[in-house]
Structures are given as C-alpha cells and as structure tokens.
Amino acid sequence: MTKETIADGFKGEKAIVTPYNIRDLQSLNPVTSQLYVTHIGYYPRAKYHYRQRLEGAPENILIYCENGRGWVEYNGERHYISTNQMFIIPENTPHTYGSDIHDPWSIYWLHFKGNNVHLFNNIIGRIVTIGDSASSRQNDRFILFESMFQNLEMGYNTDNLEYISYCLMYFLASVRYLPQFREIKNVKEQDVIQKSILFMKDNLENRITLEDIANHVGYSPSHLITLFTQKTSFSPIEYYNQLRIQKACSYLQFSDLKIKEIAYRLGFYDPFHFSKSFRKVMEITPKEYRRRYYESPTTYRND
C-alpha cells in the first residue's frame, strides 16, 4: 500500500520516471547495471509533502535536503532531516517521510538500483550530514544532479543512460568519500597524514628521511608509521618513493632531461638505483616509459 500527499504541487517542482522497458535495458547494460536511476526530481518548499509505503519501494530512495526540514520513518525510528543532510532509504523496506509543516524542505530526490548498491551501504539507512563550508563544493553536487536530470530529460539513448549512471556513481561517491571530494579545494593542514604528504611533495628533490617527515608533523617515527600505514596501506617512505616515481614520470614525459639527470634530481644514488626503483613501481624501465609516452616535439636525447 502506498499513500502520498503533495498538496497541489510545488512551484518549480520537476520529476522524471523512467519507463519499465528502459529499466530492463539499464539492468542488462554492463555500465548501467552497476547503478542506475529510475526516478529523479526536485521539490522546492514542499509543504504538506507526505509519502507512506507500507511495503517499501523496489528501489533505494535518496532524499537530499537543500534547505528546510523534514523527517523519515524507517526501521522503527524517526529521523529528522534538515539543510545539507541526506538519507537513503533501502529498497523493499517499509517507510514514511514528510516535510515539516512550519519549515518545509526543498529536496533533490532520486530512486536508484544496481548490482553495486552494496558499495555504498555505509551511507544507506542513516542521516549523512554534509556540512557547509568554503570547501564543501555543495554547488558542484547540485550541478551534478542537474546534469543527471537534464540528460535523462533528453531521452533514453544508451549514451545518455550510461553517462547518467557514471554521474550517479560520482554523486554517491561525493558523499561516501566526502574528504576526498573536498580535497580539490581543501587540503587539511591539521591532518597529520595530509601534512606528511604535503611535506613529501615539497621535498621530492631533497632526499628526506622518515625522521625528517616525523619531525615535521611532530610525531615519533614509529607512531607516524602506524598512523600512515593504517590510512594509506603504505609506510611513509614507500609513499614518498611513489611520489618521487610519479614526479619522474612527469619529467620523462614532458621534459628533455636525461634519465641520469632525473635520477640525481630526485635523490636517487645513481641511474641504476633509479631504474630499479622505477621498474618496481611502474613495471617498465624509465627508458621504456619515455619511449611510450614522451610528448616533446623535439628529438629524444640519448640516455
């Protein structure tokens, strides 16, 4: 049983519901079958908005509160949702939700399915708060939502549907991996891991040690190794060496520096040590990397 109340509609509301035959196509396409949208819309200032599904819905339902307030009843508990908070109701679960009568919510919403829904289980069935700040990139997320809506509005051709699926993955990832989504505008100096990595990047040509990194962030070497490995799966020095190889790739691809010059510039003991370290990470030699990816218009130097 489903019960819905939306008054006489909301000024500026919009919604698209995909046909069932399109959902069948989405479920079979190797790209869209991962995650795909079945319903999508926006309700601004949705006073008296109310929906009850005693048997749930066959899709997961995402509600993203742009402003105002509302609530979701799910799993025997009422969750109150306000500005910059999101809730995903799992598929096939009884639920009820509605807008606050005094401060009605404006919500972006969509229904989605797919074989990879489980990858986002840690943001499903609970309130996710997406705090607003100078680095929050809230507008980027709204633009991404609009991109999904507008492309779906243009029709159900395969390219549109596949693009929308990738956008949905990115949208969910922007919440699941919130610090990474914000990293483009906000490198947190107070984060010891980020501070360590920034120090490494600033010293790629200075041959720094574990002690140098630890001293910079104010931790003992052993404590830093533990924290860093837990966060990145690599020790600080392993990570530093990967950054050096990353920089070496850039030199090999976009500069005319000789391989031995790159080796010494990045603090390797000699070209042999550099080549061995490079091959361990990239699985090819520096010379082979340059042969494949060199983009200078000039003739290669002989190394």
C-alpha positions as CSV (number, residue, x, y, z in Angstrom):
1,M,0.0,0.0,0.0
2,T,1.3,3.5,-0.9
3,K,-0.1,6.7,0.4
4,E,1.1,10.1,-1.0
5,T,0.2,13.7,-0.3
6,I,1.8,16.6,-2.2
7,A,-1.0,19.2,-1.9
8,D,-1.5,20.9,-5.3
9,G,2.1,20.5,-6.3
10,F,5.1,22.7,-5.5
11,K,6.1,25.8,-7.5
12,G,9.1,24.8,-9.6
13,E,8.8,21.1,-9.0
14,K,10.1,18.7,-11.6
15,A,10.3,14.9,-11.9
16,I,11.1,12.2,-14.4
17,V,10.1,8.5,-14.0
18,T,11.7,6.1,-16.5
19,P,9.6,3.5,-18.3
20,Y,9.8,-0.1,-17.2
21,N,11.2,-1.2,-20.6
22,I,14.1,1.3,-20.1
23,R,14.8,-0.1,-16.6
24,D,15.0,-3.5,-18.2
25,L,17.6,-2.2,-20.6
26,Q,19.5,-0.5,-17.8
27,S,19.6,-3.7,-15.8
28,L,21.2,-5.6,-18.7
29,N,23.8,-3.0,-19.9
30,P,27.2,-3.7,-18.3
31,V,27.7,0.0,-17.5
32,T,24.2,1.0,-16.3
33,S,23.6,-2.3,-14.4
34,Q,26.1,-1.2,-11.8
35,L,23.9,1.7,-10.7
36,Y,21.0,3.4,-12.5
37,V,18.3,6.0,-11.9
38,T,14.6,5.1,-12.2
39,H,13.1,8.3,-10.8
40,I,14.6,11.7,-10.3
41,G,13.2,15.1,-9.3
42,Y,13.3,18.3,-7.2
43,Y,10.6,19.6,-4.9
44,P,11.1,23.2,-3.7
45,R,9.4,24.3,-0.4
46,A,7.4,21.1,-0.4
47,K,4.7,22.0,2.2
48,Y,2.4,19.1,3.1
49,H,4.7,16.6,1.2
50,Y,4.0,13.2,2.6
51,R,4.6,9.6,1.4
52,Q,3.9,6.3,3.0
53,R,4.9,2.9,1.6
54,L,4.0,0.0,3.9
55,E,5.8,-2.5,1.7
56,G,8.7,-0.2,0.7
57,A,9.8,0.6,-2.9
58,P,11.7,-1.7,-5.3
59,E,14.4,0.9,-5.5
60,N,16.7,2.7,-3.0
61,I,15.3,6.3,-2.4
62,L,17.8,9.1,-1.9
63,I,16.5,12.4,-0.3
64,Y,18.9,15.3,-0.2
65,C,17.7,18.3,1.8
66,E,18.8,21.5,0.2
67,N,17.1,23.6,2.9
68,G,14.2,23.5,5.3
69,R,13.3,20.4,7.4
70,G,11.6,17.1,7.1
71,W,11.6,13.6,8.5
72,V,11.9,9.9,7.5
73,E,10.5,7.0,9.5
74,Y,12.4,3.8,8.7
75,N,13.2,0.7,10.7
76,G,11.1,1.7,13.6
77,E,12.8,5.1,14.1
78,R,12.0,8.7,13.0
79,H,15.0,10.6,11.6
80,Y,14.8,14.4,11.4
81,I,16.5,15.8,8.3
82,S,17.5,19.4,7.8
83,T,19.6,21.6,5.5
84,N,22.6,19.8,3.9
85,Q,21.6,16.4,5.2
86,M,20.9,13.3,3.1
87,F,19.1,10.0,3.8
88,I,18.9,6.9,1.6
89,I,16.0,4.5,2.3
90,P,17.0,0.9,1.3
91,E,14.9,-0.8,-1.3
92,N,12.0,-3.1,-0.2
93,T,11.8,-1.6,3.3
94,P,8.6,0.0,4.8
95,H,8.9,3.7,5.3
96,T,7.2,7.0,5.6
97,Y,8.5,10.5,5.1
98,G,7.3,14.1,5.0
99,S,8.1,17.7,5.1
100,D,8.0,19.9,8.2
101,I,4.8,22.0,8.1
102,H,6.4,25.1,9.5
103,D,9.7,24.9,7.6
104,P,9.1,22.7,4.6
105,W,12.0,21.1,2.9
106,S,13.4,21.6,-0.6
107,I,14.7,18.3,-1.7
108,Y,16.6,16.7,-4.5
109,W,15.5,13.1,-4.7
110,L,16.0,10.0,-6.8
111,H,15.4,6.3,-6.9
112,F,18.2,4.0,-7.9
113,K,19.0,0.3,-8.3
114,G,22.0,-1.7,-9.5
115,N,24.4,-4.5,-8.8
116,N,26.8,-2.2,-6.9
117,V,24.5,-0.6,-4.5
118,H,26.3,-2.5,-1.7
119,L,29.4,-0.5,-2.3
120,F,27.6,2.4,-0.6
121,N,26.0,0.5,2.3
122,N,27.7,2.7,4.8
123,I,25.7,5.8,3.7
124,I,22.4,3.9,3.4
125,G,19.8,3.9,6.1
126,R,21.2,6.7,8.2
127,I,21.4,10.5,8.2
128,V,24.5,11.8,6.4
129,T,25.4,15.4,7.3
130,I,27.2,17.3,4.6
131,G,28.4,20.4,6.4
132,D,28.6,23.7,4.6
133,S,31.9,25.5,4.4
134,A,34.2,27.3,2.0
135,S,35.4,23.9,0.7
136,S,32.1,21.9,0.8
137,R,31.5,22.0,-3.0
138,Q,27.8,21.8,-2.4
139,N,27.1,23.6,-5.7
140,D,29.2,21.1,-7.6
141,R,27.0,18.3,-6.2
142,F,23.8,20.2,-7.3
143,I,25.2,20.7,-10.7
144,L,25.9,17.0,-11.0
145,F,22.3,16.3,-10.0
146,E,21.1,18.7,-12.6
147,S,23.3,17.0,-15.2
148,M,21.6,13.7,-14.5
149,F,18.2,15.2,-14.7
150,Q,18.8,17.2,-17.9
151,N,20.4,14.2,-19.7
152,L,17.5,12.0,-18.8
153,E,15.2,14.7,-20.0
154,M,16.8,14.5,-23.4
155,G,15.8,10.8,-23.8
156,Y,16.8,7.3,-23.2
157,N,19.5,6.6,-25.7
158,T,22.4,4.4,-24.5
159,D,24.9,7.2,-24.2
160,N,22.6,9.3,-22.0
161,L,21.8,6.4,-19.7
162,E,25.5,5.4,-19.4
163,Y,26.5,8.9,-18.7
164,I,23.8,9.3,-16.0
165,S,25.0,6.1,-14.3
166,Y,28.5,7.4,-14.1
167,C,27.2,10.7,-12.7
168,L,25.2,8.8,-10.1
169,M,28.3,6.8,-9.1
170,Y,30.2,10.1,-8.7
171,F,27.3,11.7,-6.8
172,L,27.2,8.9,-4.3
173,A,31.0,8.8,-4.1
174,S,31.0,12.6,-3.3
175,V,29.1,11.7,-0.1
176,R,30.7,8.3,0.6
177,Y,34.2,9.8,0.2
178,L,33.5,13.3,1.5
179,P,37.1,14.4,2.4
180,Q,38.4,13.3,-1.0
181,F,35.6,15.1,-2.8
182,R,36.5,18.3,-1.0
183,E,40.3,17.8,-1.4
184,I,40.4,19.8,-4.6
185,K,39.7,22.9,-2.5
186,N,40.8,22.0,0.9
187,V,44.0,20.2,1.9
188,K,43.6,20.0,5.7
189,E,46.9,21.1,7.2
190,Q,45.8,19.9,10.6
191,D,45.5,16.3,9.3
192,V,48.8,14.6,10.1
193,I,48.6,12.3,7.0
194,Q,47.9,15.2,4.6
195,K,50.6,17.3,6.3
196,S,53.1,14.5,5.8
197,I,52.2,14.1,2.2
198,L,52.5,17.9,1.6
199,F,55.9,17.8,3.1
200,M,56.9,14.9,0.9
201,K,55.7,16.7,-2.2
202,D,57.6,19.8,-1.2
203,N,60.8,17.8,-0.9
204,L,60.8,15.4,-3.8
205,E,64.2,16.6,-4.8
206,N,65.8,16.8,-1.3
207,R,66.1,13.1,-0.3
208,I,64.3,13.4,3.0
209,T,64.2,10.6,5.7
210,L,61.5,9.1,7.9
211,E,62.8,11.2,10.7
212,D,62.5,14.4,8.7
213,I,58.8,13.6,8.0
214,A,58.1,12.7,11.6
215,N,59.8,15.8,12.9
216,H,57.8,18.0,10.6
217,V,54.4,16.6,11.8
218,G,55.5,16.3,15.5
219,Y,55.2,12.5,15.8
220,S,57.7,9.8,16.6
221,P,58.7,7.8,13.6
222,S,57.1,4.6,14.9
223,H,53.8,6.4,15.7
224,L,53.8,8.0,12.2
225,I,54.4,4.7,10.5
226,T,51.5,3.2,12.3
227,L,49.1,6.0,11.5
228,F,50.3,6.4,8.0
229,T,50.1,2.7,7.1
230,Q,46.6,2.5,8.6
231,K,45.4,5.4,6.4
232,T,47.2,4.7,3.2
233,S,48.3,1.0,3.3
234,F,51.9,2.2,2.7
235,S,54.7,3.3,5.1
236,P,55.7,6.9,4.8
237,I,58.9,6.1,2.9
238,E,57.1,3.8,0.5
239,Y,54.6,6.6,-0.2
240,Y,57.4,9.1,-0.6
241,N,59.1,6.9,-3.1
242,Q,55.9,6.5,-5.1
243,L,55.6,10.3,-5.2
244,R,59.2,10.5,-6.5
245,I,58.4,8.0,-9.2
246,Q,55.2,9.9,-10.1
247,K,57.4,13.1,-10.5
248,A,59.9,11.1,-12.5
249,C,57.2,10.0,-14.9
250,S,56.3,13.7,-15.4
251,Y,60.0,14.5,-16.2
252,L,60.2,11.6,-18.6
253,Q,57.1,12.5,-20.4
254,F,57.3,16.3,-20.5
255,S,60.9,17.3,-20.3
256,D,64.2,16.7,-22.2
257,L,66.1,15.9,-19.0
258,K,68.4,12.9,-19.4
259,I,67.5,9.8,-17.3
260,K,70.6,10.2,-15.2
261,E,69.7,13.9,-14.6
262,I,66.2,12.9,-13.4
263,A,67.7,10.2,-11.2
264,Y,70.1,12.7,-9.4
265,R,67.5,15.5,-9.3
266,L,65.1,13.2,-7.4
267,G,67.7,12.0,-4.9
268,F,68.5,8.5,-6.3
269,Y,72.0,7.3,-5.7
270,D,72.7,6.6,-9.4
271,P,70.8,5.8,-12.6
272,F,70.8,2.0,-11.8
273,H,69.1,2.6,-8.4
274,F,66.6,4.9,-10.1
275,S,65.9,2.4,-12.8
276,K,65.4,-0.4,-10.3
277,S,63.0,1.7,-8.1
278,F,61.1,2.9,-11.2
279,R,60.6,-0.6,-12.6
280,K,59.4,-1.9,-9.2
281,V,56.6,0.7,-9.2
282,M,55.8,1.1,-12.9
283,E,56.8,-2.4,-14.1
284,I,58.8,-0.9,-17.0
285,T,62.1,0.9,-17.2
286,P,62.4,4.7,-17.4
287,K,63.7,4.3,-20.9
288,E,60.7,2.3,-22.0
289,Y,58.4,4.8,-20.3
290,R,59.9,7.6,-22.2
291,R,59.7,5.7,-25.4
292,R,55.9,5.1,-24.9
293,Y,54.8,8.5,-23.5
294,Y,57.3,11.2,-24.4
295,E,55.4,14.2,-25.7
296,S,58.1,16.8,-26.5
297,P,58.2,17.9,-30.2
298,T,62.0,17.7,-30.1
299,T,64.1,14.7,-30.8
300,Y,64.8,12.3,-27.8
301,R,68.1,12.7,-26.1
302,N,70.3,9.6,-26.0
303,D,70.5,8.4,-22.4
